[in-house]
């Protein structure tokens, strides 16, 4: 609810600031292009805010209560002697070891 109210307040402030300069400019010039542009910008801003508020108003999913979650396995890397396939000897490799 806070988002919707703050979005409406921001939209009102933007519309008011966009229309005021257009009205002051039309006092000297008698073309209405500034009002049309300001109206289009204001409509886009208000439409985006309302659309975003509606898109974020979906269902919320809550966990019913505490439940047991197994901890992730503890893993580390070790250097180990590994048997060589080709000549039967050993060589050292870094191997991941997990509990």
C-alpha atoms as an extended CHARMM CRD file, in Angstrom:
* protein
*
        99  EXT
         1         1  UNK       CA              0.0000000000        0.0000000000        0.0000000000  PROA      1               0.0000000000
         2         2  UNK       CA              2.8960000000        2.3310000000        0.7430000000  PROA      2               0.0000000000
         3         3  UNK       CA              4.1880000000        1.8740000000       -2.8000000000  PROA      3               0.0000000000
         4         4  UNK       CA              0.8580000000        2.7780000000       -4.3740000000  PROA      4               0.0000000000
         5         5  UNK       CA              0.4580000000        5.9180000000       -2.2810000000  PROA      5               0.0000000000
         6         6  UNK       CA              4.0390000000        7.0470000000       -2.8470000000  PROA      6               0.0000000000
         7         7  UNK       CA              3.6930000000        6.3190000000       -6.5700000000  PROA      7               0.0000000000
         8         8  UNK       CA              0.5700000000        8.4690000000       -6.7740000000  PROA      8               0.0000000000
         9         9  UNK       CA              2.2540000000       11.3200000000       -4.8800000000  PROA      9               0.0000000000
        10        10  UNK       CA              5.2620000000       11.1890000000       -7.1980000000  PROA      10              0.0000000000
        11        11  UNK       CA              3.0010000000       11.1000000000      -10.2640000000  PROA      11              0.0000000000
        12        12  UNK       CA              1.0560000000       14.1160000000       -8.9880000000  PROA      12              0.0000000000
        13        13  UNK       CA              4.2650000000       16.0600000000       -8.4230000000  PROA      13              0.0000000000
        14        14  UNK       CA              5.5870000000       15.1770000000      -11.8780000000  PROA      14              0.0000000000
        15        15  UNK       CA              2.3470000000       16.1020000000      -13.6170000000  PROA      15              0.0000000000
        16        16  UNK       CA              2.1850000000       19.4190000000      -11.7650000000  PROA      16              0.0000000000
        17        17  UNK       CA              5.7820000000       20.2990000000      -12.6070000000  PROA      17              0.0000000000
        18        18  UNK       CA              5.3550000000       19.2670000000      -16.2590000000  PROA      18              0.0000000000
        19        19  UNK       CA              2.1890000000       21.2980000000      -16.8190000000  PROA      19              0.0000000000
        20        20  UNK       CA              3.3040000000       24.4890000000      -15.0460000000  PROA      20              0.0000000000
        21        21  UNK       CA              6.1760000000       25.4020000000      -17.4320000000  PROA      21              0.0000000000
        22        22  UNK       CA              3.9540000000       24.6730000000      -20.4490000000  PROA      22              0.0000000000
        23        23  UNK       CA              1.2560000000       27.0070000000      -19.1250000000  PROA      23              0.0000000000
        24        24  UNK       CA              3.7790000000       29.7790000000      -18.4640000000  PROA      24              0.0000000000
        25        25  UNK       CA              5.2820000000       29.4040000000      -21.9380000000  PROA      25              0.0000000000
        26        26  UNK       CA              1.8540000000       29.5660000000      -23.6280000000  PROA      26              0.0000000000
        27        27  UNK       CA              1.3080000000       32.9690000000      -22.1060000000  PROA      27              0.0000000000
        28        28  UNK       CA              3.6990000000       34.4680000000      -24.6860000000  PROA      28              0.0000000000
        29        29  UNK       CA              3.3100000000       31.9420000000      -27.5220000000  PROA      29              0.0000000000
        30        30  UNK       CA             -0.0170000000       30.6310000000      -28.6830000000  PROA      30              0.0000000000
        31        31  UNK       CA              0.9280000000       27.1580000000      -29.9060000000  PROA      31              0.0000000000
        32        32  UNK       CA             -0.2060000000       24.2100000000      -27.7920000000  PROA      32              0.0000000000
        33        33  UNK       CA              2.6730000000       21.8240000000      -28.4910000000  PROA      33              0.0000000000
        34        34  UNK       CA              4.0990000000       22.1480000000      -24.9780000000  PROA      34              0.0000000000
        35        35  UNK       CA              0.8390000000       21.1190000000      -23.3390000000  PROA      35              0.0000000000
        36        36  UNK       CA              0.4720000000       18.1380000000      -25.6310000000  PROA      36              0.0000000000
        37        37  UNK       CA              4.0160000000       16.9560000000      -24.9250000000  PROA      37              0.0000000000
        38        38  UNK       CA              3.6150000000       17.4960000000      -21.1790000000  PROA      38              0.0000000000
        39        39  UNK       CA              0.3100000000       15.6330000000      -21.2250000000  PROA      39              0.0000000000
        40        40  UNK       CA              1.8710000000       12.7080000000      -23.0750000000  PROA      40              0.0000000000
        41        41  UNK       CA              4.7980000000       12.5340000000      -20.6740000000  PROA      41              0.0000000000
        42        42  UNK       CA              2.4910000000       12.7570000000      -17.6600000000  PROA      42              0.0000000000
        43        43  UNK       CA              0.1900000000       10.0530000000      -19.0470000000  PROA      43              0.0000000000
        44        44  UNK       CA              3.1860000000        7.7820000000      -19.6430000000  PROA      44              0.0000000000
        45        45  UNK       CA              4.5230000000        8.3190000000      -16.1380000000  PROA      45              0.0000000000
        46        46  UNK       CA              1.1490000000        7.7850000000      -14.4700000000  PROA      46              0.0000000000
        47        47  UNK       CA              0.4240000000        4.7270000000      -16.6310000000  PROA      47              0.0000000000
        48        48  UNK       CA              3.8240000000        3.2390000000      -15.8040000000  PROA      48              0.0000000000
        49        49  UNK       CA              3.3430000000        3.8070000000      -12.0930000000  PROA      49              0.0000000000
        50        50  UNK       CA             -0.1270000000        2.2850000000      -12.0800000000  PROA      50              0.0000000000
        51        51  UNK       CA              0.9820000000       -0.6440000000      -14.2320000000  PROA      51              0.0000000000
        52        52  UNK       CA              3.9700000000       -1.2900000000      -11.9660000000  PROA      52              0.0000000000
        53        53  UNK       CA              1.7910000000       -1.1660000000       -8.8710000000  PROA      53              0.0000000000
        54        54  UNK       CA             -0.6490000000       -3.6480000000      -10.4100000000  PROA      54              0.0000000000
        55        55  UNK       CA              2.1440000000       -5.9550000000      -11.5520000000  PROA      55              0.0000000000
        56        56  UNK       CA              3.6470000000       -6.0580000000       -8.0570000000  PROA      56              0.0000000000
        57        57  UNK       CA              0.3560000000       -6.7300000000       -6.2950000000  PROA      57              0.0000000000
        58        58  UNK       CA              0.3990000000      -10.4860000000       -6.9610000000  PROA      58              0.0000000000
        59        59  UNK       CA              0.1020000000      -13.1920000000       -4.3250000000  PROA      59              0.0000000000
        60        60  UNK       CA              2.7540000000      -13.5370000000       -1.6630000000  PROA      60              0.0000000000
        61        61  UNK       CA              3.9300000000      -16.9550000000       -0.5800000000  PROA      61              0.0000000000
        62        62  UNK       CA              4.8560000000      -17.5010000000        3.0600000000  PROA      62              0.0000000000
        63        63  UNK       CA              6.4410000000      -20.4930000000        4.7030000000  PROA      63              0.0000000000
        64        64  UNK       CA              4.0210000000      -22.1740000000        7.1210000000  PROA      64              0.0000000000
        65        65  UNK       CA              6.5150000000      -22.4040000000        9.9240000000  PROA      65              0.0000000000
        66        66  UNK       CA              9.9780000000      -23.5350000000       10.8760000000  PROA      66              0.0000000000
        67        67  UNK       CA             11.1800000000      -26.6570000000        9.1620000000  PROA      67              0.0000000000
        68        68  UNK       CA             14.4120000000      -28.5890000000        9.0890000000  PROA      68              0.0000000000
        69        69  UNK       CA             16.7800000000      -27.8490000000        6.2430000000  PROA      69              0.0000000000
        70        70  UNK       CA             19.8780000000      -29.9880000000        5.8930000000  PROA      70              0.0000000000
        71        71  UNK       CA             23.0700000000      -27.9870000000        5.8760000000  PROA      71              0.0000000000
        72        72  UNK       CA             25.1340000000      -28.0130000000        2.7230000000  PROA      72              0.0000000000
        73        73  UNK       CA             27.9860000000      -30.5250000000        2.7350000000  PROA      73              0.0000000000
        74        74  UNK       CA             31.3380000000      -29.2200000000        3.9070000000  PROA      74              0.0000000000
        75        75  UNK       CA             33.8510000000      -29.5020000000        1.0530000000  PROA      75              0.0000000000
        76        76  UNK       CA             37.5280000000      -28.6520000000        0.6100000000  PROA      76              0.0000000000
        77        77  UNK       CA             40.4140000000      -29.4310000000       -1.7450000000  PROA      77              0.0000000000
        78        78  UNK       CA             43.3300000000      -31.7210000000       -0.8980000000  PROA      78              0.0000000000
        79        79  UNK       CA             46.4140000000      -32.8930000000       -2.7300000000  PROA      79              0.0000000000
        80        80  UNK       CA             46.3140000000      -36.6950000000       -2.9790000000  PROA      80              0.0000000000
        81        81  UNK       CA             48.4140000000      -39.3360000000       -4.6570000000  PROA      81              0.0000000000
        82        82  UNK       CA             46.4380000000      -40.8700000000       -7.5180000000  PROA      82              0.0000000000
        83        83  UNK       CA             47.3880000000      -44.0290000000       -9.4110000000  PROA      83              0.0000000000
        84        84  UNK       CA             48.4640000000      -43.3590000000      -12.9920000000  PROA      84              0.0000000000
        85        85  UNK       CA             46.5150000000      -45.3890000000      -15.5920000000  PROA      85              0.0000000000
        86        86  UNK       CA             49.3120000000      -45.6800000000      -18.1180000000  PROA      86              0.0000000000
        87        87  UNK       CA             52.3380000000      -46.9670000000      -16.2310000000  PROA      87              0.0000000000
        88        88  UNK       CA             50.9730000000      -48.0090000000      -12.8280000000  PROA      88              0.0000000000
        89        89  UNK       CA             52.8520000000      -45.2360000000      -10.9940000000  PROA      89              0.0000000000
        90        90  UNK       CA             51.4520000000      -42.4300000000       -8.8470000000  PROA      90              0.0000000000
        91        91  UNK       CA             51.1230000000      -38.6940000000       -9.3540000000  PROA      91              0.0000000000
        92        92  UNK       CA             49.6710000000      -35.8850000000       -7.2140000000  PROA      92              0.0000000000
        93        93  UNK       CA             46.3110000000      -34.3260000000       -8.0550000000  PROA      93              0.0000000000
        94        94  UNK       CA             44.1460000000      -31.7720000000       -6.2940000000  PROA      94              0.0000000000
        95        95  UNK       CA             40.9070000000      -33.5490000000       -5.3660000000  PROA      95              0.0000000000
        96        96  UNK       CA             37.6530000000      -32.1280000000       -3.9460000000  PROA      96              0.0000000000
        97        97  UNK       CA             36.7120000000      -33.8940000000       -0.7110000000  PROA      97              0.0000000000
        98        98  UNK       CA             33.2690000000      -33.5570000000        0.9300000000  PROA      98              0.0000000000
        99        99  UNK       CA             31.9280000000      -34.8070000000        4.2830000000  PROA      99              0.0000000000
